[in-house]
Amino acid sequence: MLTRLPLVLATCLAAAALVGGLAAPRAAATSCTSSTNEQGVFWVDTNSGGSAINGTVGAYAQITESNPGLNCTDIGVYETGQTVRELLASTGGHYVEVGWAKLWCAAGSACQRAFYEHQVGFHTDYQTSHQFSCLNPGTRSAWQMYWNTASYWEGDLQCYSSGSWYLVDYHYDPTQSGYSDNEGFDLPDANGVANNMAETHQSLMWLDTGYVWHATSGSIYPDGVGCRLQKGSYWRGNWLSGGNSFNIVSSGGEPC
């Protein structure tokens, strides 16, 4: 059990209806396919030449929540969601992320949760979900992940993309910088039926080592933001004008 610093705890307690500690791995269950069949779209922040920006210490995005249906009713399995993340190694097996996810919760009904995960060596060593009253389909919230000088990666939520920031969770990691990254994921059911993962990630920013935020921008794909990885064939990313946002779409989109 991690012990929160007093200042961080005070920030956390200000959040609306925070419930912690529901360990719910994205994993196989009776009527779901295994996580190896997870569909995913990963877009990384890039410079004006379209190359991934290395050495960032934070990532920010505003993400619109859809209301996808769930294809299986396995308690505690994250079926679909969207995150902002820091890729801490070029292999992709070392990262930290925060965002929203939809699952069947313990009450046996679908619910939206704030989701935090840390992975190292392709192994998830810390993962939690938390309830916030502002996480509702059809709304847009802001998410940020950044390296806190207290030696941990902190994931925060800004309800409706304005006002106070609320702590979702944090985890210690000696790696202090990486690549600002964005993800949409979907776990199809046993028949291969996908959820509705169509989303928009916008107002993308990355944090430099001087703790100054920079908006991504570009005049042509992949300047500003571009595809790093595509898992499966259901979903692709669609670069939007200005290089500061992208859609996740089921047809069209950019090559990866």
N, C-alpha and C positions, 0 to 999 in steps of 0.2 A: 504494500500500500504506500503510495507516494504521500508525503506530507507537504501540503501547500504552504507557501510563504504567506505571512499575514496579509500583505498588500494584495496578493493574487486572490486570496480567499475572500477578501472584502469585495473585490470586483466580481467574483463568481457569485456571491450571495445576492448581488444586485440583480442578477438575471431572473427572468420570469420563469418560474416553475422548472428549475433545473433538477433533473434526476440523473444520477450517475451510476456507472458500474454495471450496466447490462452488457455482459460479454457476449457478443453475437458474431462469430466469424462468418465471413462470406464462404460458405462451404456447402457441400452436398447434403441433401436430406432426402426423405423418402420419395418425394415427387418432384425434386429438382435435379437438374443435371449438375455435374461436379463443377467446381470452380475453374477447372481447366477449360471449360467451355464458356467461360465468362466473355461477353462481348465488351469491348472497350475502345474508347477514343481518347488519345492522349495528345494534347497540343502544348508546346513549350513556347515561352516568351523568347523572341529573337531580336537581333539588332537590325539595322537598316539594310544589311546584306543578307538577311535571312538565316544567319547562324545562331544557334542556341546561345544564350547569354550565360556564361559561367561566372561563379563567384557571387551570386546574389544571396542575400540573407533574409529574403522575405518575398512572399507572393500575395497578390490581392485580386479578387474578382467579385463582380456582382452576378449572381446566378438566379434566374427565374425558376421557381418551383412549378413543375407540372403536376398533374394528378394521375400518374400512371396506374393502371390496374395491376394486380399481382397475379401471376400465373400459378403459383403454388402456395400452400397454406402451412408451410413448415415454420414452426415458431422459432424466432430468433435469427432467421436467415435474411441477410441484406440482399434484396432482389435487384434493386436499381437505385442509382443515386449520382450525385455530381460533387466533385471536390476541387479545391485549390490545394496545391502541394509544392513541396520542395524535393526535387530529385537530388539526392546527396551523393550518388555515384552514377557514372555514365552507364553502368550495366542495367540500371533500373531496379535492382534488387535491394536498394537502400534508399528509403524515402520516408517522408512524413506528410500526412494530409489531413484536411478538415473540410467538412461540407455537410450536405444533407443526404439522407438515405431513407428508403422506404422498406418496411418489413412487416411481417406479421408479428405483433408484439405478444407479450405473455397473456394478454386478455383475449387473444384469439381474433383480433381485428387489425386491419391495416393501420399503420401509424408512421408519421414522419419523425425522424430523429436527427439531431446533430451528431455527426460521426467523426471520430478521431482515430487515426491509426499510425503506428510507427513500425517500419519493417527494416531489417538489416540482414544481409546474407540471404535474401529471398525468403526470410522467415519473419512472420508477424510476431513481435514480442510484446506489443502493447496495443490494445484496441478497446475503445469504449463507445457507448452511445448515450446521449443525454436529451432530455425532453425540454423544449422551450415552447411557450404558448404562442410565440409569433411565427412558428414554422407552419405555414398554411399554404396549400396549393393555390397557384395563381398570384402569389406575392413574389417580390424580388428582395433577397437579402444579400449582404456583403459578407465575405469571408476573408480572413487573412491568416497566413502562417508566417511566423518570423522567429529568428534566433534571438532569444532573450539573453541578455548578458549574464543572467544568473545560471547560464550553461544548460538551457533547455530550449526546445522548440515549442512555441506556444501557438495554439490555434484559437481564433476568436470569431465571434459572430456579431454582426451589426444588423439588428432587426430592421427590415424594410429599407435597408441601405442608408439609414440616417440615425443620428443620435448616438447613444452610448454603445461602447463595445463590451461584449460579455465573454468571459473566458469559457471556452468549451472544455479544453483539457491541455495538458502539456506532458512532455517526456524528455528525459535527459539524453543527450547524444553529444559526443565530443566534436563531431563534424559541424563546423560553423557556417558553411556556405554550400551552395549548389546551384541548381537550375530551377527557375520558377516554372511550374508546370500546372496543367489543368486536365481534369479527367471527367468522363462520363462512363458509367459502367452499368451493365445489365446482365442478369443471370436468367437465361431462358429456362422454360420448364422442360420436363423429360421428353416432350414431343418437339422441342426446338422452337417453341413459340416465344417470341420476344415481347417485352413490355414496350410501352411508348416512352422512349428515352429522349425524344426531341426537346432540346433545351437551347438556351442562349447564355453564353458566358460573355460578359461585357465589362468595359471600364478596367481592363487588365492593367496591372502595375507590378513592377518589381522593385525590391529594396536593395540599395547598394550598401557597401560596408560602412559608409558614413551615416547610415540610417536616413537616407533621403529617398523618397518614393519617385519613380519614373514611370510615366504612362507609356505603354507600348504604342508604336505607330509605324505605318508603312504605306507605300503607294501601290504595291503589287505583292501578291502572294509569293513567298512566305514571310515578307517583311512584317515585323511586329509580333506575329504569332504564326506558328506553322505546325503541321502534323509531325509528331515524333514517333508515334506507334499507333497502329490500328489492330485490334484483336477481333477476329471474326469478320463477317461480311454484312451484318445487318446495318451498321451505322458508320457514317463518315463525318468529318468536319467540313464546314463551309466557311471559308474566310470572308469576312465582311469588310467593306470599304473603310480605309483608315488604319487597318491593322490593329485595332484596339478591341476587337471582339470576334466571336465566331459562333456559328450555330452547329448543333449536332443534328444531322438529317439522315433520313432513310434512303434517299436517292440523290444523285448528283454529288456535290462536294468536291474536295480537292484530293489529288493523289497523295499517297503517303509512302 
